[in-house]
Amino acid sequence: SITDSTLGTGQASLGGGGLYVEGGKLTLTDTTLSGHTTTGTSAPGAGVWLGDAVEVTVTGSTFSTNVATGAGGAIYVEDGDLELTSTDFDLNEAWWGGAVAYAGGSGLALDTCTFDTNTSTYQGGAVGFEVSASEDLSVDSTEFVDNSTLKYGGAIYAQDAGTVKIVDSSFTGNTSSDGGGVFVGVASALGVTGSLFCANQADSSSGGG
């Protein structure tokens, strides 16, 4: 576990400029990861790279100004379970999943988090969730403000998910070509409860919210 720590300005050619973790369990508490980069072609996870069925819990932490040439400016999950609570993401950048990119494992849960001014080139300005085995995405009491991408899902992009569940969350000022706030390509079930969508923008004709 890592507690009350600051990890800054790491660099990696393949992924995991701040942390690279395969398997086992990891807990991050009250920790800041900022200024990390990946330099290789399409290298994911500038802040944190996670794989091999790792189980990760992040609480009360901050991810800022991490930049990946591939997916997941702050965090990239190749294979794992990721729970984020009371954690802030701002000014992170990536090809897809500007702050968090999730590609497989047993699910992604966001609770009481803030995503502010994260950007991606292709999809998921703040969060990209693209899986192949119907994993679930849960978003609870989380704020998405001024995130952007050039293509799909200014705040959230989800494809081939099991259940996408959004509860008591807000989406404000997020922009993309399609799905200014949220873009869901294919999901077994989509549920939105008690959430606010305001001033999001889709530059094409599809889904400003």
N, C-alpha and C positions, 0 to 999 in steps of 0.2 A: 504494500500500500504506500501511497505518497500523500502526505498531508502538509498543509501550510508551507508550500514550496513555490518557487518561481523557476520555470524553465524557459529560457529565452534565446532567440537567434540561432537555433540549430539548423543544420542543412544536411540534406541527404540526396543522393542521386537517384535512388530507386523508391524511397518512401520512408515515412517516419522520421522527419527531421527532429522532432522532440522525443518521441517514444516509438519503439517498434516492438510489438508484443505478439507472441504466438502461443496460444494455449494457456491453460490455467485461469487464474482470477486476478483482477486488478481493481483496486479502489483508489480513486482520486478524490481528495477532499480539500476544499479551500486552496486550490492550486491554480496558478496562472501559467498558461502557455502562450507566448506571443513572439511574433517575428520569425517563425520557422518557415523554411522553404524547401521545395523539392526542385531539382535541377534537371533530371533526366526527362526524356520524352515521355509524356503522359504518365508521369510518376505521381501516385496518389498519396494522400495523408501527410500533408506537410507538418501538422502538429503531432498526430498520433496515427499509426498504422496498426490495425488489429486483425488477427487471423487465427486459424486452426481452432475454431470453436471456443475462443476465449470468452469469459464472462466479465463484463466491465460495468462498474457503477461509478458515476461521476456526480459529486454533490458540491454545491457552493463554489464552483470554479469559474474561471474566465478564459476564453479563447479569443485572441485578438490578433489581427494583421498577419495571419498565417496564409501563405500562398502556395498552392500546388499546381504543377503543370498538368496533372491528371485530375482525378476525382477527390473531393473532400479536403478543402483547405485546412480545416481544423482537425477533423477526424474522418478516417476512412475505415470501414468495416468490410473486410473481405469475407470473413466467416466468424460470426460471434453473436453474443447477446449484449445489447447496450442499453443501459438505463441512465438517463440524464435528468437531474433534479436541481432546481434552483441554480442553474448555470447560464452564463451569458456568453453569447457569440456575437462579435462585431468586427466588421471590416475584414472578414476572411474572403479568399478568392480561390476559385478552382474552375476546371473545365466543366464538371457537373457536380452538384452538391456543394455550393459555395462554402458552407460551413461544415455540414455533415453529409457524407455519402455512405449509404448502406447497400451492400451488394449480396449479402447472404448470411444465414445463421438461424437464430431462433426468435428474432424480433427486435424492434426499436421502440423505446418508450421515452417520451418527453413530458416532464411534469414541472410546471412553474419555471420555465426557461424563457429567455429573451434572445431573439435573433434580430439584430439591427445592422442594416447596411452591408449585408453580405452579398457577393455577386458571383455568378457563374457565366460561362460562355454559352453553354448549350441547354442545360435543364436543371431545375431546382436551385433557385438563387440562394436559398438558405439550406434546404434539406432535399437531397435526392435519395429516393428509395426505389431501387430497381433490382428485383429479385426473380428467382425462377422456381421457387417452391412454396409460394403462397404464405410467406411470413407476414406477421401483423405489424401495423404501424399505429401507435397510440399517442395522441397529442392532447394533453390536459393542462388547462390554465397557463397557456404559453402565448407569448406575444411575438408577432412578426411585423417588423416595421421597416419600410424602405429597402427591402431586399429586391434584387433584380437579376434577370437572366435574359439572354437574347431570344430564347425559344420557348420552352415549356415550364410553367410553374414558377412564378416570381418568388413565392415563398417556399412551396412544397411541390415536388414532382413525385408521383407514385405510379409504378408500373408493375403489373403481375403480382400485386399484393393479395394477401388473404383478406383481412379486415383492415380498413382504414377508419379509425375512430377519432373524431375531433370534438372535444368537450370544453366549454367555457374558455375558449381561446379567442384571440383577436388578430386580424390581418388588416394592416393599414398601410397604404401607400406603396404596395409592392407592384412590380411591373414585369411584363414579359410580352412575347408575341401571342401566346395562347395560355389562358389560365393565369390571369394577373396575380391572384392570390394562391390558388391551388389547382393543379392539373392532375387528374387521376385517369390514367390510361385504361388499365384493366384491374379490377378488384372484385373479389368474391362478394364483398359487402362494403358499403360506404355509409357512415353515420356522422351527422353533424348536429350537435346539441348545444344550445345556449352560447353560440359564438357570434362574433362581430366581424363583418367584412365591410370595410370602408375605404373608398378612394383608391382601390386597386385598379390597375389598368392593363388591358390586353391590346396590343397594337394591331392585331388582326381582328377578326369578327368573333372570336371564340372566347367566352368566359372571362369577363372582367373580374368577377369575384374569385 
